[in-house]
């Protein structure tokens, strides 16, 4: 009995230790968001004092500050006064942010219903009324988000002179789409749809939002991944959309795929007169099929992904569907948030995304290269080209103005020749912040030759957005400068110097009866670098809000 008790205790201990790693393991911290932030770091060539000026810029010093904003608005619901006013308020903030920056903000308005209507590009600074009129114009008849996105993408594609990372598309809709422009013709008045109704039982519901009254494949969870109605989770929606693609490509009982049943929607004929289009086809009511709304979501998602793949910024704002009825547009609302990677965005969040490069609380750590020392008292900082006043207190440097003296603060660590730069305000994409300082080459080679050396060991940004969220560290590229060590041969007897390469000159001949020539080889750093390499870190997709 005693032995059994011991064995029982041992087994219990073994069980505890075997489960301990999973029970007591600490939860993994949430991954920090990765932002592609426009930034650059450059260095000038070494001067006669072997000094170089290093400049860090947020956003990048070479960034063209011009920006494009394409509004893609649902033709009826988005013409609502509140939506227009919120859109115009965003543009007012953009206009204010770009004043005196030399940057142009160009605005295009795309309105869509069953087709899309694209305006010209307007300069925000002097065409505000034209933009307002375009936003307030109403259209009716159908919902085709796919057409709107195609038109918005085309507008951004065709507008030259603006970099991809400064192009923004804002989709505003209730998301209740059921038409699509699979031929790419977003301006067509007869987009595509499909229906389960037949010519014999045809009604005005056929091919419309309520075509599922005849058959709803999303009511067949045993064979289909059904359309999400309660979540905007990216993985869930992607699983559904992938299944829509598979359903559409499946060969049905008639030996056809879903594409074979698409026909042109004639809005007045189909929905007002209750008559089928000339090319109307009826899709069999089989479980493993995709209906018109499935395909409308699928094509809209494809267009959205293409826009983001171009490097453009895309945002989606969901409005209420006032006609579908309670619960009937939940999937539409979820889809609009899914497009934002599952997030619910409003105009204020988008405004911050467009205007700000990084937020207050962001920090840069910068360490000098092993061959260089920081030149004391050389820090300078500008915002939008305007120099701020520097107040030095020991190894602390505060930059500001009469209103706020510590807008930016630098703490220098003499021990390892590094500094930390703390940014105490949101940095505008339209008013670049540039910090410059001098480094001196103090540890050059003593061997003749040409050398390329890094001015810094590292420079890294720990960004925060305007809401205080910390992002992943962003590394600045490290500039390099070059210098040349030349050899100088000096004849002590003749006093004649030969300035040449490191290769020794001929020694005095054997048997020479003159006084022996004493040669000294002195290795000197040339009066400056012959070249400097300038390296930029470029912004790719989206800025930090």
ABEGO torsion letter per residue (X at the ends): XAAAAAAAAAAAAAAAAAAAAAAABBBBBBBBBBBBBBBBBBBBBBBAAGBBBBBBBOBBAABBABBBBBBBBBAAAAABAAAAAAAAAAAAAAAAAABGAGBBBBBBBBBBBABBBBBBBBBAAAAAAAAAAAAABBBBGEBBAAAAAAAAAAAAAABBGBBAAABBBBBBBAGBBABBBAAGBAABABBBBBBABBAAABBAABGBAAAAAABBAAABAAABBBBBAABABAAAAAAAAAAAAAAAABBBAAGBBAAAABBBBBAAAAAAAGBBBAABBBBBBBABBBBAAAAAAAAAAAAAAAAAAAGBBBBBBBBBBAAAEBGAAAAAAAAAAAAAGGBBBBAAAAAAAAABABBBGBBBBBBBBAABBBBBGABBBBBGGBBBBBBBBEABBBBBBAABAAABBBBBBAAAGBBBBBBABBBBAABBBBBBBBBBBABBBABBEBBBBBABABBBBBBBBAAGBBBBBBBBBBBBBBBBBBBBBBBAAAGBBBBBBABBBBBBBBGBABBBBBBBBBBBBBAEBABBBBBBBBBAABBBX
